[in-house]
């Protein structure tokens, strides 16, 4: 196992009725910016619950954050927050709203030029506004980490950044907020959480049995609970298990001391930026291709994954790996997610263009930094 330092300071309030914790959590703050998405929280009762807890505060609302939060939209929030001199940001929604709020938190005090450079050039920042979250869609784990992914529509780019200053002070996780979510969002959320685990697990052995078995437990939970959630989206226990699994998938615990990949996510971001494919869908398209193209590099972990997660034990190791890849793709299909580029109208010419953009950026992704534009082309061509 590799050396590591692990600290996660986010306070989690999990379970029914935990939105009532907001009043106490927000006691030190005076002017709150409430950020949310398309307005579904006003239809499902979450907005009313939150506002009941904020009635003693001055609240500045900012709605309309997109499913892939756009820099252009978020900069409007930054301008308002600066003018109003807000002292706390409260994100109410899924990972996109929380990610967008993290960018706003970093951009408000940023005084070193265009805040886009935080993403495009990894510009350093030394201050950020504090934020908290009320999670309504389990998927990204953003409620318990300092990471975010932001889209700039003008450039058709989707870029990630992270900083420990952006760890939420607290996050409220009430599984009942999931009850009104459409099946497509639930399926994407399960897939996103699953691939988060895979990005931190499916690399190479470093003698880390604790992290490996934590990861495998999360994978098995999502395989079991994901389809059950789609069958009965208002079962409290199923919602709770999926919500907690998605949070645990990306709070830094299972990656402590082990290598991580993230090539699947990076490729998926390009599909979303260029073709509008849902984030969860993009991961389901790409991951089987990554598993196949990098099968020798990931051989040991693929065989372990086959045996421990899918109970596949084969004398022919190549066949075992093939079966594990097929089982993974089958799981995504069981969630109702198509896993081929052609099913989204993406052509070989589109793959060529996408890879030409990556070649111009000279990308090197993955745990061994060997996923370059040529490798991405092989991965995507087999997913057509």
C-alpha positions as CSV (number, residue, x, y, z in Angstrom):
1,X,0.0,0.0,0.0
2,X,1.2,3.5,-0.9
3,X,1.8,6.3,1.7
4,X,-1.2,8.6,2.2
5,X,-2.7,11.3,4.3
6,X,-6.5,11.2,4.7
7,X,-8.8,13.7,6.2
8,X,-12.4,14.4,5.5
9,X,-14.0,17.2,7.5
10,X,-17.5,17.2,6.0
11,X,-20.2,16.5,8.6
12,X,-22.9,14.2,7.3
13,X,-26.5,14.3,8.5
14,X,-28.1,11.2,7.1
15,X,-31.7,10.0,7.2
16,X,-35.3,11.2,7.4
17,X,-36.0,14.7,8.5
18,X,-32.4,15.7,8.6
19,X,-33.0,18.9,6.7
20,X,-34.1,20.2,10.1
21,X,-30.4,20.3,11.0
22,X,-29.9,23.3,8.7
23,X,-31.0,25.9,11.2
24,X,-28.2,24.9,13.7
25,X,-25.6,24.4,11.0
26,X,-26.2,27.9,9.6
27,X,-26.3,29.7,12.9
28,X,-22.9,31.4,12.4
29,X,-23.8,32.8,9.0
30,X,-26.0,35.8,8.0
31,X,-26.5,36.1,4.3
32,X,-27.0,32.8,2.5
33,X,-27.0,32.2,-1.3
34,X,-29.3,29.3,-2.0
35,X,-28.3,27.6,-5.3
36,X,-30.4,25.0,-7.1
37,X,-31.2,23.6,-10.6
38,X,-34.2,23.6,-12.7
39,X,-36.8,24.0,-9.9
40,X,-37.8,20.4,-9.1
41,X,-37.1,21.2,-5.4
42,X,-40.1,23.5,-5.5
43,X,-42.3,20.7,-6.7
44,X,-41.2,17.9,-4.4
45,X,-41.3,19.8,-1.1
46,X,-37.6,20.1,-0.5
47,X,-37.5,23.8,-1.2
48,X,-40.2,24.4,1.4
49,X,-38.4,22.3,4.0
50,X,-35.1,24.2,3.4
51,X,-36.7,27.7,3.5
52,X,-38.4,26.8,6.8
53,X,-34.9,26.4,8.2
54,X,-33.6,29.6,6.6
55,X,-36.5,31.9,7.8
56,X,-34.2,33.8,10.2
57,X,-31.6,34.4,7.5
58,X,-31.2,36.8,4.6
59,X,-31.5,34.5,1.5
60,X,-30.3,35.2,-2.0
61,X,-31.7,32.6,-4.5
62,X,-29.9,31.5,-7.6
63,X,-31.6,28.9,-9.7
64,X,-31.1,27.4,-13.1
65,X,-27.8,25.6,-12.7
66,X,-27.7,23.1,-15.5
67,X,-27.2,19.3,-15.5
68,X,-23.6,20.0,-16.6
69,X,-23.0,23.2,-14.8
70,X,-21.9,25.9,-17.2
71,X,-19.2,28.4,-16.5
72,X,-21.3,31.1,-18.1
73,X,-24.2,30.5,-15.7
74,X,-22.0,30.2,-12.6
75,X,-20.3,33.5,-13.3
76,X,-23.7,35.2,-13.0
77,X,-24.0,33.7,-9.5
78,X,-20.4,34.9,-8.7
79,X,-21.4,38.4,-9.7
80,X,-24.5,38.4,-7.6
81,X,-22.7,36.9,-4.6
82,X,-20.0,39.5,-4.7
83,X,-22.5,42.3,-4.9
84,X,-24.6,41.0,-2.1
85,X,-21.6,40.0,0.0
86,X,-23.0,36.6,0.9
87,X,-21.1,34.7,3.5
88,X,-22.3,31.1,2.9
89,X,-23.4,29.0,-0.1
90,X,-26.0,26.4,0.3
91,X,-26.4,23.9,-2.7
92,X,-29.7,22.1,-2.9
93,X,-29.7,19.4,-5.6
94,X,-27.5,16.8,-7.1
95,X,-23.9,16.7,-8.1
96,X,-24.2,19.3,-10.8
97,X,-25.6,21.9,-8.4
98,X,-23.0,21.0,-5.8
99,X,-20.1,21.1,-8.3
100,X,-21.3,24.5,-9.6
101,X,-21.5,25.8,-6.1
102,X,-17.9,24.7,-5.4
103,X,-16.8,26.7,-8.5
104,X,-18.8,29.8,-7.2
105,X,-17.2,29.4,-3.8
106,X,-13.7,29.4,-5.3
107,X,-14.4,32.2,-7.9
108,X,-16.0,34.8,-5.5
109,X,-12.7,35.7,-3.8
110,X,-10.5,34.9,-6.8
111,X,-8.6,38.0,-7.8
112,X,-5.9,36.6,-10.1
113,X,-7.7,37.2,-13.4
114,X,-10.3,35.1,-15.2
115,X,-11.7,32.4,-12.8
116,X,-11.8,30.1,-15.8
117,X,-8.0,29.6,-15.3
118,X,-8.9,27.7,-12.1
119,X,-10.0,25.0,-14.5
120,X,-8.0,25.6,-17.6
121,X,-4.6,26.3,-16.0
122,X,-5.1,24.9,-12.5
123,X,-4.6,28.4,-11.2
124,X,-4.0,28.4,-7.4
125,X,-6.5,30.0,-5.1
126,X,-6.0,30.5,-1.3
127,X,-9.6,31.4,-0.3
128,X,-13.1,30.0,-0.8
129,X,-16.5,30.8,0.6
130,X,-17.8,28.0,2.9
131,X,-20.6,25.8,1.5
132,X,-23.0,23.2,2.6
133,X,-25.3,20.9,0.7
134,X,-28.7,19.2,0.7
135,X,-28.3,16.3,-1.6
136,X,-31.3,15.2,-3.7
137,X,-29.7,12.9,-6.3
138,X,-27.0,10.4,-5.3
139,X,-24.4,10.0,-7.9
140,X,-21.2,12.1,-7.9
141,X,-20.2,12.0,-4.2
142,X,-19.7,15.7,-4.5
143,X,-21.4,16.1,-1.1
144,X,-18.4,14.7,0.6
145,X,-15.4,15.7,-1.5
146,X,-13.6,18.8,-2.7
147,X,-13.9,18.1,-6.5
148,X,-16.0,19.6,-9.2
149,X,-16.5,19.4,-13.0
150,X,-17.5,22.5,-15.0
151,X,-18.5,23.0,-18.6
152,X,-17.7,26.0,-20.7
153,X,-20.3,26.0,-23.5
154,X,-18.3,28.5,-25.6
155,X,-15.3,26.2,-25.9
156,X,-17.3,22.9,-25.7
157,X,-15.0,21.8,-22.9
158,X,-15.7,20.0,-19.6
159,X,-12.9,20.3,-17.1
160,X,-12.4,19.2,-13.5
161,X,-10.7,20.8,-10.5
162,X,-10.4,20.2,-6.8
163,X,-9.3,21.7,-3.6
164,X,-9.7,20.7,0.1
165,X,-11.1,24.2,0.8
166,X,-14.1,23.1,-1.2
167,X,-15.1,20.2,1.1
168,X,-18.6,21.0,2.2
169,X,-18.8,22.1,5.9
170,X,-21.8,19.7,6.1
171,X,-24.1,17.7,3.9
172,X,-27.7,16.6,4.5
173,X,-28.6,13.2,3.0
174,X,-32.3,12.5,3.3
175,X,-33.2,9.5,1.1
176,X,-36.8,10.7,0.9
177,X,-35.6,13.5,-1.4
178,X,-35.0,10.9,-4.1
179,X,-38.7,9.8,-4.3
180,X,-39.6,12.1,-7.1
181,X,-36.6,11.5,-9.3
182,X,-37.2,10.0,-12.8
183,X,-35.8,6.6,-13.6
184,X,-33.2,8.0,-16.0
185,X,-31.6,10.1,-13.3
186,X,-31.6,7.2,-10.8
187,X,-30.0,4.9,-13.3
188,X,-27.3,7.5,-14.3
189,X,-26.6,8.0,-10.6
190,X,-26.1,4.3,-9.9
191,X,-23.8,4.0,-12.9
192,X,-21.8,7.1,-12.0
193,X,-21.2,5.8,-8.4
194,X,-20.3,2.3,-9.8
195,X,-17.7,3.8,-12.2
196,X,-16.3,6.0,-9.4
197,X,-15.5,2.9,-7.5
198,X,-14.0,1.2,-10.6
199,X,-11.7,4.2,-11.3
200,X,-10.1,3.7,-7.9
201,X,-10.2,-0.1,-7.8
202,X,-9.4,-1.4,-11.3
203,X,-5.8,-0.4,-11.6
204,X,-2.9,-2.6,-10.3
205,X,-2.1,-4.4,-7.0
206,X,-0.4,-2.6,-4.2
207,X,-1.3,-5.0,-1.4
208,X,-4.3,-3.0,-0.2
209,X,-6.8,-5.6,0.9
210,X,-8.8,-3.1,3.1
211,X,-9.4,-0.6,0.2
212,X,-10.0,-3.5,-2.2
213,X,-12.7,-5.1,-0.1
214,X,-14.3,-1.7,0.7
215,X,-14.5,-1.1,-3.0
216,X,-15.9,-4.6,-3.8
217,X,-18.5,-4.1,-1.1
218,X,-19.7,-0.9,-2.7
219,X,-19.8,-2.5,-6.2
220,X,-21.8,-5.5,-4.9
221,X,-24.2,-3.1,-3.1
222,X,-24.8,-1.1,-6.2
223,X,-25.2,-4.2,-8.3
224,X,-27.8,-5.4,-5.8
225,X,-29.5,-2.2,-4.9
226,X,-29.4,-0.4,-8.3
227,X,-32.0,-2.5,-10.1
228,X,-34.1,-2.7,-7.0
229,X,-34.2,1.1,-6.8
230,X,-35.5,1.2,-10.4
231,X,-38.2,-1.4,-9.6
232,X,-39.3,0.5,-6.5
233,X,-38.0,4.1,-6.4
234,X,-39.9,4.9,-3.2
235,X,-38.5,2.2,-1.0
236,X,-36.8,4.1,1.8
237,X,-34.2,1.4,2.6
238,X,-33.1,1.0,-1.0
239,X,-32.9,4.7,-1.5
240,X,-30.8,5.0,1.7
241,X,-28.4,2.2,0.6
242,X,-27.8,3.7,-2.8
243,X,-27.4,7.2,-1.4
244,X,-24.8,6.1,1.1
245,X,-23.0,3.9,-1.4
246,X,-22.7,6.8,-3.8
247,X,-21.3,9.1,-1.1
248,X,-18.8,6.5,0.1
249,X,-17.7,5.8,-3.5
250,X,-15.9,9.2,-3.8
251,X,-15.1,10.6,-0.3
252,X,-11.4,9.7,-0.5
253,X,-11.6,6.6,1.6
254,X,-11.2,3.8,-1.0
255,X,-8.5,5.7,-2.9
256,X,-6.3,6.2,0.2
257,X,-3.0,4.4,-0.5
258,X,-3.9,3.0,-3.9
259,X,-3.4,4.2,-7.6
260,X,-6.4,5.6,-9.4
261,X,-7.3,5.8,-13.1
262,X,-10.0,8.3,-14.2
263,X,-9.5,7.8,-17.9
264,X,-13.1,6.6,-18.3
265,X,-14.3,9.9,-16.7
266,X,-12.0,12.0,-18.8
267,X,-13.2,10.4,-22.1
268,X,-16.8,10.6,-20.9
269,X,-16.4,14.3,-20.3
270,X,-15.5,14.7,-24.0
271,X,-18.6,12.8,-25.1
272,X,-20.8,15.0,-22.9
273,X,-19.1,18.3,-24.0
274,X,-19.3,17.4,-27.7
275,X,-22.5,15.4,-28.0
276,X,-24.6,16.1,-24.9
277,X,-24.5,12.5,-23.7
278,X,-25.6,12.2,-20.0
279,X,-22.6,11.9,-17.8
280,X,-23.7,8.5,-16.4
281,X,-24.4,7.2,-20.0
282,X,-21.0,8.3,-21.2
283,X,-19.3,6.2,-18.5
284,X,-21.3,3.1,-19.4
285,X,-20.2,3.5,-23.0
286,X,-16.5,4.0,-22.2
287,X,-15.7,1.7,-19.3
288,X,-16.1,-1.7,-21.1
289,X,-13.7,-0.4,-23.8
290,X,-11.1,0.8,-21.2
291,X,-11.3,-2.6,-19.5
292,X,-10.7,-4.4,-22.8
293,X,-8.0,-2.2,-24.3
294,X,-6.1,-2.1,-21.0
295,X,-6.7,-5.7,-20.1
296,X,-3.0,-6.7,-19.8
297,X,-2.1,-3.6,-17.7
298,X,-5.1,-4.3,-15.4
299,X,-5.0,-8.1,-15.6
300,X,-4.5,-8.9,-11.9
301,X,-7.3,-6.6,-10.8
302,X,-9.6,-7.7,-13.6
303,X,-9.3,-11.3,-12.5
304,X,-9.9,-10.3,-8.9
305,X,-12.9,-8.3,-10.0
306,X,-14.3,-11.2,-12.0
307,X,-14.0,-13.6,-9.1
308,X,-15.0,-11.4,-6.1
309,X,-17.7,-9.3,-7.7
310,X,-19.1,-11.5,-10.5
311,X,-18.2,-14.9,-9.0
312,X,-16.5,-15.8,-12.3
313,X,-13.8,-18.4,-11.9
314,X,-12.3,-19.6,-15.2
315,X,-9.2,-21.7,-15.9
316,X,-8.9,-19.6,-19.1
317,X,-8.0,-16.2,-17.7
318,X,-8.7,-14.3,-20.9
319,X,-12.2,-15.9,-21.0
320,X,-12.7,-14.8,-17.4
321,X,-11.8,-11.3,-18.2
322,X,-14.1,-11.3,-21.2
323,X,-17.0,-12.6,-19.0
324,X,-16.4,-9.9,-16.4
325,X,-16.5,-7.2,-19.0
326,X,-19.7,-8.6,-20.5
327,X,-21.2,-8.8,-17.0
328,X,-20.3,-5.2,-16.3
329,X,-21.9,-4.1,-19.6
330,X,-24.9,-6.2,-18.8
331,X,-25.3,-4.5,-15.5
332,X,-25.4,-1.1,-17.2
333,X,-28.0,-2.5,-19.7
334,X,-30.1,-3.8,-16.8
335,X,-30.3,-0.1,-15.6
336,X,-31.8,0.8,-19.0
337,X,-28.6,2.5,-20.2
338,X,-27.4,2.0,-23.8
339,X,-23.7,1.3,-24.0
340,X,-22.8,1.8,-27.6
341,X,-21.8,5.1,-29.3
342,X,-24.0,4.4,-32.3
343,X,-27.1,4.2,-30.0
344,X,-26.5,7.9,-29.3
345,X,-25.9,8.9,-33.0
346,X,-22.2,9.2,-32.6
347,X,-20.3,8.2,-35.8
348,X,-16.7,7.1,-36.6
349,X,-16.1,10.7,-37.9
350,X,-17.2,12.0,-34.6
351,X,-14.7,9.8,-32.8
352,X,-11.9,11.1,-35.2
353,X,-12.8,14.7,-34.3
354,X,-12.9,14.0,-30.6
355,X,-9.5,12.3,-30.7
356,X,-8.0,15.1,-32.8
357,X,-8.9,17.5,-30.0
358,X,-7.3,15.3,-27.4
359,X,-4.2,15.0,-29.6
360,X,-3.9,18.7,-29.7
361,X,-4.0,18.8,-25.9
362,X,-1.4,16.0,-25.7
363,X,-3.4,14.1,-23.0
364,X,-1.9,11.3,-21.0
365,X,-4.5,9.7,-18.7
366,X,-4.9,6.7,-16.5
367,X,-3.0,5.2,-13.6
368,X,0.1,4.7,-15.9
369,X,-0.4,7.9,-17.9
370,X,-0.4,5.9,-21.1
371,X,-4.0,6.6,-22.3
372,X,-3.2,9.0,-25.1
373,X,-5.3,10.1,-28.0
374,X,-4.4,7.0,-30.0
375,X,-5.5,4.8,-27.1
376,X,-8.7,6.7,-26.7
377,X,-9.4,6.2,-30.5
378,X,-9.0,2.4,-30.0
379,X,-11.3,2.5,-27.0
380,X,-14.0,4.5,-28.7
381,X,-13.8,2.7,-32.0
382,X,-14.7,-0.6,-30.3
383,X,-17.7,1.1,-28.7
384,X,-19.3,2.2,-32.0
